[in-house]
Each structure stands twice: as C-alpha cells, then as structure tokens.
C-alpha cells in the first residue's frame, strides 16, 4: 500500500509495518517491531505543546477497548531523526485506527493507517509558519482532538457502567458450576457490551432445576434494562408456579406493564432428575435442543406459543413434557446463534444439530465454545447470543 500502515497488538506493540511506514519514519523494521508505540515514537521532549503521540495512543486504546474505528482530526507529532539523535522533524498526519477482530469477535489487532500531510500544511500556511491560515487550521484540529478525547473518556465511563450493569443483571454462575453447565453471554459487536438476551439457572426446593433463556427486542442499555426486569420476574414466578407454562403466564401479565417488553421471547424448562423428565413451554422462542448420547438431536417444539404481549388478551400457555436418558445434554440458546438474514430458520437449526452431533461427548465448556466457533455468523450478521449447555 502507498499509505503508511502499521499493525499493533491490543496492548500497542508493533506487530508489523509496511515499507511506506519505514520510509516515512526513517526507520528499519528491527527498530520498530516488538516495541511499544510510546517507546518507538515518544512525543518531542523539547516541545511540551506537541502532544499528538499521546492523542494517538489514546485513540488506539479506545479502539482496543470498544472495537470501534476512530478517524482522528489531523494531528502533529514530531519524528526524531534516526541518523541525528535529538533532532526532531515537525510532522503532521491524518490518521484512522481500525480494530481487527478474531474468531471470537474480540479485538486481536489494531490497524493504523495515516497520511503524511506535512507538505500540505506548509503550503497552506505559506513561507511564514505563523500565518493566520496555518495557525487557524492547527488550532481547530487541536480543539477537535480535545473534544474527541473527552468523548472517549465519557465512552469509557459509560462502558464501565454498562459492564457493571451486565454483571448485576445476569445470574450468579454458582448454580451453573454445581450442575456442570456452561453458559455464554455474547452481545453483538458494539461498544457497550450489553444486550437484551438473558439466561437463568436455579434450583427449586423439591430438587428440580429451572433453566431459561429469553430475548428482548433491541440492543444496548435500554434493552438490557428491560431484560433485567423480565429475568427477575421469571425467576420469581418459577419458584412458585406449578410448571413452566404457569410461570410464563405470570411473566406475560408482568410484561404488559413494562415499556419495551413487547414481543419478547422466552423459553422455560423444568428438569426433574428423579423422574428424568423435562417440562417446557415457549413464548415464541426457538426450540431447546436435546442432544442424545448417540449423537442424535431432538428439538423440543411441542409447546410453542406467541411472544409476550403478542395477543390482545391474556390466555393460558401450552406445556409439554419429554423424558431424557443418562448422558443427554440440554442446549438452550437465543436466535443470534442460528439466524441469518435472508435464510430460513430451518437452515440454522440444521447447522446447530450438525454441530451438536459432531461434538457429542465433549465437555460442556468445550461444547459451548465449539458451538460459538461453528455457528457465530459473519460480522455483518451478528446479533446477541445467550447460550446454556446443561448435562443431564
């Protein structure tokens, strides 16, 4: 590429650079690779007013934390001449930083591309560096950088709040550990890392176990707030209801009082280890998958009803029951795992069944990771995912 391009690790260490980068910076590959940004290119110590490298570092850290690209207003950071230590060249840059996501959609690398616009700045301000045009242009760029920095700091605070909210609203994983279950919560790619999907797992006093998943329409903090209310309500209803259908009926009545809860889907299973049965009911949710010890997959779809609030009047919900053998595995999930745009849902369920069959016998943690690796859609199709893998 003719542009100056560098590749960083998520902790801002140079992983690779192109030839244009080396020519522009006057460096060899060995002088750059494996070094941190601040070590390889510090700000000019002789001019404390030049803080461009610190702004660049802040931008890259923001991209690493959020997974969002950042196009910077042009910045000045000077480059020390490699052949004359202590001599700094005044340089101006137009920069964009982009995340490179791994298979798990986490930021693995940072792509940094920039254009050297030093000559353009010099032309705009004429022979005299202090002319009004040059001074005004640089001043406006500095103001934009300060605004960007404040926005990044505000976003970091918002993200911290979002993560605390997520941890507070999802259930304690102790019950999952007692049952040897694997749970996964993966919001769609985005800056806040919260979503409207949920899972729940709790034990009843009579020895039965309740496992549930749900999906609130929308993403972000608003959907997460609705999710927290509905998850808590369904957990409470499960403790006193006679079965999953009655618990969903109670949730239906409650959802009608919650703004944003319309069209929420939910699925509830009650597992009786003594009778070796699974009682279940679905409010518009995709069917639970029951992986048999021989690798076959049954979808529990005999008790499906519309989503919450879809009917004008309240009515009883259906409930079904099935038996399960020793060694079976119950898999609950939300639609982000199997749905694709412009594709029939049966194709997604077929993919899920195939993945379960291929990995039959795997430990629940490994099975959960394999399902995400096999089924997580391309980045442009991503949706929130909640997943529970429960050995029976």
Backbone torsions as a table, in degrees:
resi	resn	phi	psi	omega
1	UNK	NA	142.8	177.4
2	UNK	-73.1	-24.2	179.7
3	UNK	-75.4	157.4	175.0
4	UNK	-75.7	120.7	-175.3
5	UNK	-133.5	134.6	175.2
6	UNK	-133.3	152.2	177.2
7	UNK	-119.8	125.4	-179.5
8	UNK	-110.5	152.6	164.1
9	UNK	-74.0	170.1	-177.8
10	UNK	-64.8	-19.0	177.2
11	UNK	-101.8	23.6	170.5
12	UNK	66.3	43.1	171.2
13	UNK	-108.4	135.6	-179.2
14	UNK	-64.4	120.4	176.5
15	UNK	-97.2	-31.8	179.4
16	UNK	-166.8	154.9	175.2
17	UNK	-143.3	157.2	177.8
18	UNK	-95.4	174.8	-176.8
19	UNK	-64.8	-34.9	178.3
20	UNK	-61.5	-36.8	176.9
21	UNK	-61.6	-48.1	-177.2
22	UNK	-63.5	-40.9	178.7
23	UNK	-65.3	-43.1	-176.4
24	UNK	-67.0	-37.9	-176.6
25	UNK	-89.9	-10.4	-178.4
26	UNK	67.3	40.1	-177.8
27	UNK	-126.6	160.1	169.7
28	UNK	-94.9	163.4	179.8
29	UNK	-60.0	-39.2	-179.1
30	UNK	-66.3	-22.4	178.6
31	UNK	-81.2	-7.3	-173.9
32	UNK	-119.3	-52.2	-172.1
33	UNK	-61.5	137.3	179.4
34	UNK	84.8	-4.4	179.1
35	UNK	-102.1	151.6	176.7
36	UNK	-74.8	159.0	179.8
37	UNK	-57.6	-48.7	-176.1
38	UNK	-67.9	-26.7	178.5
39	UNK	-78.4	-42.1	-177.4
40	UNK	-74.7	-36.9	-176.6
41	UNK	-138.5	77.9	177.5
42	UNK	-73.9	164.2	172.9
43	UNK	-67.5	154.7	179.8
44	UNK	-62.9	112.1	-177.8
45	UNK	-68.2	-17.3	-179.5
46	UNK	-85.1	-5.2	-178.8
47	UNK	-140.6	89.1	-176.3
48	UNK	-65.0	-13.6	178.8
49	UNK	-75.9	-16.4	-179.9
50	UNK	-92.1	106.1	-175.4
51	UNK	-121.6	22.0	-175.3
52	UNK	-59.9	-37.9	-179.0
53	UNK	-66.3	-34.5	176.4
54	UNK	-66.9	-37.7	175.7
55	UNK	-65.0	-40.0	178.4
56	UNK	-63.4	-43.7	178.3
57	UNK	-62.0	-40.5	178.8
58	UNK	-64.1	-39.3	178.8
59	UNK	-64.0	-45.5	-179.0
60	UNK	-64.5	-39.7	179.1
61	UNK	-66.1	-36.7	177.8
62	UNK	-64.9	-42.8	178.1
63	UNK	-62.9	-41.9	179.4
64	UNK	-63.5	-36.5	-176.9
65	UNK	-78.9	-32.8	-171.3
66	UNK	-107.6	-20.7	-174.5
67	UNK	74.9	15.6	179.5
68	UNK	-106.6	145.8	175.8
69	UNK	-73.9	157.7	179.5
70	UNK	-140.8	114.7	174.1
71	UNK	-97.5	120.4	-173.7
72	UNK	-92.8	146.5	165.9
73	UNK	-62.4	153.8	-172.3
74	UNK	-60.1	144.1	-174.8
75	UNK	-127.1	158.2	172.4
76	UNK	-109.7	121.9	162.8
77	UNK	-138.8	132.9	-175.2
78	UNK	-84.3	154.9	-178.5
79	UNK	-120.3	125.9	178.1
80	UNK	-73.6	133.4	179.6
81	UNK	-69.7	129.7	-177.9
82	UNK	-70.8	-26.7	-178.9
83	UNK	-88.4	-11.3	179.5
84	UNK	-138.4	81.2	-178.7
85	UNK	-55.5	137.1	-179.1
86	UNK	91.7	-9.0	177.3
87	UNK	-102.6	122.1	-174.2
88	UNK	-111.7	139.6	177.3
89	UNK	-100.4	129.7	177.6
90	UNK	-72.2	122.2	-175.2
91	UNK	-135.6	146.4	178.4
92	UNK	-125.6	143.5	-170.7
93	UNK	-139.4	145.8	168.4
94	UNK	-109.4	122.5	-163.2
95	UNK	-129.2	144.3	169.8
96	UNK	-137.4	138.5	179.6
97	UNK	-121.2	132.0	-172.0
98	UNK	-131.8	136.3	176.9
99	UNK	-76.7	147.1	171.5
100	UNK	-113.9	115.4	-173.2
101	UNK	-92.9	143.5	175.4
102	UNK	-87.4	-176.7	-179.0
103	UNK	-57.6	-28.4	179.3
104	UNK	-90.2	9.9	177.1
105	UNK	65.5	19.8	172.1
106	UNK	-95.7	153.1	-178.5
107	UNK	-70.6	119.4	178.5
108	UNK	-104.9	-36.0	-178.3
109	UNK	-139.0	165.1	178.1
110	UNK	-125.8	124.3	177.5
111	UNK	-96.1	122.4	-176.9
112	UNK	-117.2	119.0	177.8
113	UNK	-123.8	139.2	-179.4
114	UNK	-148.4	154.6	175.3
115	UNK	-115.5	132.8	176.7
116	UNK	-79.8	111.9	-178.0
117	UNK	-111.7	25.0	-178.2
118	UNK	-59.8	-44.9	-178.7
119	UNK	-64.9	-37.6	177.9
120	UNK	-61.0	-43.4	179.1
121	UNK	-62.8	-42.4	-179.3
122	UNK	-64.9	-39.0	178.2
123	UNK	-65.6	-43.1	-177.9
124	UNK	-63.8	-32.6	-176.5
125	UNK	-99.1	0.7	174.3
126	UNK	74.5	-164.4	-177.4
127	UNK	-67.3	-32.6	-177.1
128	UNK	-92.7	113.6	-178.3
129	UNK	-60.4	-17.0	-175.8
130	UNK	-97.2	11.1	179.7
131	UNK	-63.8	159.8	-173.5
132	UNK	-62.2	-37.8	-176.5
133	UNK	-63.2	-49.5	-179.5
134	UNK	-64.5	-43.4	-179.1
135	UNK	-63.1	-42.9	-179.5
136	UNK	-65.4	-43.2	-179.7
137	UNK	-61.1	-45.8	-179.0
138	UNK	-68.0	-40.2	179.3
139	UNK	-60.7	-44.3	179.7
140	UNK	-63.9	-39.1	178.6
141	UNK	-64.6	-40.5	177.9
142	UNK	-63.7	-39.4	177.7
143	UNK	-62.9	-41.9	178.3
144	UNK	-63.3	-40.0	178.5
145	UNK	-62.4	-40.3	178.9
146	UNK	-64.8	-40.3	176.4
147	UNK	-63.5	-44.5	178.6
148	UNK	-59.4	-41.6	-179.5
149	UNK	-64.0	-41.7	178.2
150	UNK	-64.6	-37.7	178.0
151	UNK	-65.9	-40.3	178.0
152	UNK	-62.2	-44.2	-179.8
153	UNK	-63.6	-39.6	177.4
154	UNK	-65.1	-38.7	179.9
155	UNK	-66.4	-39.2	177.8
156	UNK	-61.4	-42.2	178.1
157	UNK	-63.5	-42.4	179.8
158	UNK	-64.0	-40.2	179.7
159	UNK	-65.4	-38.6	178.5
160	UNK	-62.2	-42.4	176.7
161	UNK	-62.9	-41.8	-179.2
162	UNK	-62.4	-42.0	179.5
163	UNK	-65.8	-38.9	176.7
164	UNK	-64.4	-39.8	177.9
165	UNK	-62.6	-43.6	179.1
166	UNK	-58.9	-48.4	-178.7
167	UNK	-63.2	-36.0	-177.8
168	UNK	-70.9	-32.5	-172.1
169	UNK	-92.4	-21.0	177.1
170	UNK	-86.1	150.9	-173.2
171	UNK	-70.2	159.4	174.6
172	UNK	-63.1	137.2	-176.6
173	UNK	-82.8	3.2	-178.4
174	UNK	-62.1	-40.9	179.0
175	UNK	-63.4	-40.5	177.6
176	UNK	-61.2	-41.9	179.4
177	UNK	-64.2	-39.6	179.3
178	UNK	-61.4	-34.4	-178.4
179	UNK	-93.7	0.9	-178.5
180	UNK	69.0	23.0	-177.1
181	UNK	-85.7	154.6	173.0
182	UNK	-111.3	132.5	179.0
183	UNK	-125.3	144.9	177.9
184	UNK	-136.0	141.0	179.0
185	UNK	-133.9	110.2	-174.0
186	UNK	-131.8	102.6	175.3
187	UNK	-66.9	157.0	173.4
188	UNK	-60.0	154.9	179.6
189	UNK	-54.3	126.1	-177.2
190	UNK	174.8	171.1	-171.1
191	UNK	-78.5	-22.4	-169.0
192	UNK	-97.7	-17.0	176.5
193	UNK	57.3	34.8	170.7
194	UNK	-133.6	158.0	-177.9
195	UNK	-155.4	-177.7	-178.3
196	UNK	-96.0	1.1	176.6
197	UNK	-82.6	151.4	176.0
198	UNK	-149.2	163.9	170.6
199	UNK	-136.3	161.8	177.2
200	UNK	-152.1	150.2	-179.9
201	UNK	-151.4	120.1	-179.9
202	UNK	-150.1	155.4	-179.3
203	UNK	-99.7	139.0	174.3
204	UNK	-91.4	160.6	-175.9
205	UNK	-65.2	-26.2	-177.4
206	UNK	-86.0	8.4	177.1
207	UNK	96.8	-9.4	176.6
208	UNK	-78.0	161.7	-179.4
209	UNK	-122.8	135.7	177.1
210	UNK	-104.8	131.5	174.0
211	UNK	-133.2	136.7	-174.3
212	UNK	-145.7	155.3	169.1
213	UNK	-138.2	157.2	178.1
214	UNK	-155.2	166.9	-175.2
215	UNK	-147.4	110.3	175.3
216	UNK	-86.1	138.5	178.4
217	UNK	-63.2	134.1	177.7
218	UNK	103.1	176.8	-178.9
219	UNK	-138.4	170.2	175.0
220	UNK	87.0	-168.1	-172.1
221	UNK	-62.8	-38.7	-178.7
222	UNK	-63.5	-47.7	178.4
223	UNK	-64.4	-37.0	179.5
224	UNK	-65.1	-36.5	177.5
225	UNK	-63.8	-43.3	176.7
226	UNK	-64.4	-42.6	179.4
227	UNK	-56.4	-44.9	-178.5
228	UNK	-60.8	-39.7	179.1
229	UNK	-66.1	-45.8	-176.4
230	UNK	-70.5	-39.1	179.1
231	UNK	-61.7	-44.9	179.7
232	UNK	-64.2	-40.7	180.0
233	UNK	-64.6	-41.7	-179.4
234	UNK	-68.3	-37.4	176.9
235	UNK	-60.8	-45.2	179.7
236	UNK	-64.5	-43.0	179.8
237	UNK	-63.7	-35.2	-178.7
238	UNK	-64.7	-28.5	-177.5
239	UNK	-72.6	-23.6	-175.8
240	UNK	-119.2	-10.4	-178.2
241	UNK	-75.3	156.8	177.6
242	UNK	-78.1	-16.8	-179.5
243	UNK	-174.3	178.2	-175.9
244	UNK	-63.4	-35.0	-179.5
245	UNK	-64.2	-44.6	-179.5
246	UNK	-66.0	-35.4	177.4
247	UNK	-64.1	-41.2	178.3
248	UNK	-69.6	-31.6	175.8
249	UNK	-64.3	-40.9	177.2
250	UNK	-65.2	-40.4	178.3
251	UNK	-64.1	-37.4	177.6
252	UNK	-58.6	-46.5	-179.7
253	UNK	-63.7	-41.5	179.6
254	UNK	-67.8	-41.3	-177.4
255	UNK	-60.5	-28.8	179.7
256	UNK	-66.2	-14.6	179.7
257	UNK	-100.6	-0.6	-174.9
258	UNK	-110.7	118.0	176.2
259	UNK	-62.9	132.1	179.2
260	UNK	91.2	-1.7	-178.7
261	UNK	-89.3	-5.0	-178.1
262	UNK	-60.6	140.4	176.5
263	UNK	67.8	12.9	172.4
264	UNK	-63.6	138.4	173.8
265	UNK	-104.1	150.7	180.0
266	UNK	-153.5	149.2	179.7
267	UNK	-137.7	133.1	-177.1
268	UNK	-131.2	130.4	175.8
269	UNK	-122.1	140.6	174.3
270	UNK	-120.0	118.9	-174.4
271	UNK	-102.7	126.2	178.4
272	UNK	-108.5	102.6	-176.3
273	UNK	-70.7	-20.8	178.8
274	UNK	-74.1	-48.4	178.7
275	UNK	-85.8	-9.7	-177.4
276	UNK	55.9	54.0	178.9
277	UNK	-127.6	156.9	173.8
278	UNK	-124.8	115.3	172.5
279	UNK	-97.3	137.0	-174.2
280	UNK	-147.8	157.5	175.6
281	UNK	-152.1	143.3	-175.8
282	UNK	-127.3	132.7	173.2
283	UNK	-103.5	78.5	177.2
284	UNK	72.1	11.5	-175.9
285	UNK	-93.6	157.2	177.5
286	UNK	-64.9	148.9	-172.1
287	UNK	-70.0	144.8	172.8
288	UNK	-63.6	143.6	176.0
289	UNK	-101.4	129.9	176.8
290	UNK	-110.8	107.5	-179.7
291	UNK	-87.2	116.3	-178.4
292	UNK	-81.0	159.5	-179.6
293	UNK	-59.9	-25.4	179.6
294	UNK	-87.2	3.9	177.3
295	UNK	94.7	-7.5	176.3
296	UNK	-75.8	157.0	-176.8
297	UNK	-125.5	128.1	174.4
298	UNK	-111.5	133.3	174.6
299	UNK	-97.8	124.5	-176.8
300	UNK	-83.7	94.5	-170.6
301	UNK	-127.8	23.8	-177.0
302	UNK	-95.5	10.0	-179.9
303	UNK	-144.9	59.3	-177.1
304	UNK	-108.3	134.7	-177.7
305	UNK	-133.9	170.3	179.3
306	UNK	-64.0	162.8	177.8
307	UNK	-62.3	170.0	-179.7
308	UNK	-61.9	134.2	176.8
309	UNK	76.7	5.6	-177.1
310	UNK	-78.1	-24.6	178.8
311	UNK	-95.1	143.5	178.3
312	UNK	-66.6	-29.9	180.0
313	UNK	-121.9	148.1	178.2
314	UNK	-70.8	140.3	176.9
315	UNK	-149.2	158.2	-179.1
316	UNK	-61.1	150.0	179.4
317	UNK	-104.7	152.2	-178.1
318	UNK	-77.3	159.7	176.9
319	UNK	-143.9	141.8	178.0
320	UNK	-132.3	166.7	-178.6
321	UNK	-142.0	144.1	176.7
322	UNK	-140.7	159.2	176.5
323	UNK	-97.4	163.6	178.4
324	UNK	-142.8	148.1	178.8
325	UNK	-90.3	165.5	172.6
326	UNK	-61.8	136.0	179.7
327	UNK	94.2	-1.1	177.5
328	UNK	-78.1	164.1	179.4
329	UNK	-134.5	132.2	178.9
330	UNK	-101.1	132.0	-177.4
331	UNK	-125.7	115.6	175.1
332	UNK	-110.1	145.6	-172.3
333	UNK	-157.5	165.7	172.9
334	UNK	-108.5	170.7	-166.9
335	UNK	-65.0	-20.9	179.6
336	UNK	-60.6	-20.0	-179.7
337	UNK	-77.0	-30.5	-170.0
338	UNK	-123.0	-21.6	-175.1
339	UNK	-82.2	144.7	173.1
340	UNK	-133.1	149.1	176.6
341	UNK	-65.1	142.5	176.8
342	UNK	57.6	34.7	178.4
343	UNK	-139.9	138.9	178.1
344	UNK	-66.2	142.2	-176.6
345	UNK	-62.4	-27.0	178.7
346	UNK	-60.2	-31.8	177.9
347	UNK	-65.3	-39.8	178.0
348	UNK	-66.9	-40.2	178.2
349	UNK	-66.1	-34.9	177.1
350	UNK	-65.3	-40.9	176.9
351	UNK	-62.7	-42.6	179.3
352	UNK	-61.1	-46.9	179.9
353	UNK	-60.9	-41.3	179.4
354	UNK	-63.7	-41.1	179.1
355	UNK	-66.2	-42.1	178.4
356	UNK	-61.6	-41.9	-179.8
357	UNK	-64.3	-42.9	-178.9
358	UNK	-63.2	-33.3	-174.7
359	UNK	-106.4	17.3	179.3
360	UNK	-57.8	135.7	-179.3
361	UNK	94.2	-9.4	179.3
362	UNK	-73.3	151.7	174.0
363	UNK	-58.4	144.5	-177.5
364	UNK	-51.9	-39.5	178.9
365	UNK	-63.9	-44.0	178.9
366	UNK	-68.5	-36.6	178.4
367	UNK	-64.2	-42.5	179.1
368	UNK	-61.6	-43.7	179.1
369	UNK	-65.1	-38.5	180.0
370	UNK	-65.9	-39.9	178.6
371	UNK	-62.5	-44.0	178.7
372	UNK	-64.4	-41.5	179.8
373	UNK	-65.5	-40.0	-177.9
374	UNK	-75.0	-34.7	-164.7
375	UNK	-113.6	-16.3	-179.5
376	UNK	-59.6	125.7	-173.9
377	UNK	-74.6	172.5	175.4
378	UNK	-58.1	161.1	-173.9
379	UNK	-56.2	-36.3	-176.6
380	UNK	-74.5	-10.5	-179.5
381	UNK	-109.7	7.7	-171.1
382	UNK	-67.7	143.1	173.5
383	UNK	-138.2	167.9	178.6
384	UNK	-60.4	149.4	178.6
385	UNK	-135.7	128.8	165.9
386	UNK	-120.8	139.2	-172.7
387	UNK	-144.2	134.1	174.8
388	UNK	-128.8	126.0	175.5
389	UNK	-116.1	111.4	-171.9
390	UNK	-120.9	113.2	175.5
391	UNK	-72.0	141.2	-176.9
392	UNK	-110.0	NA	NA
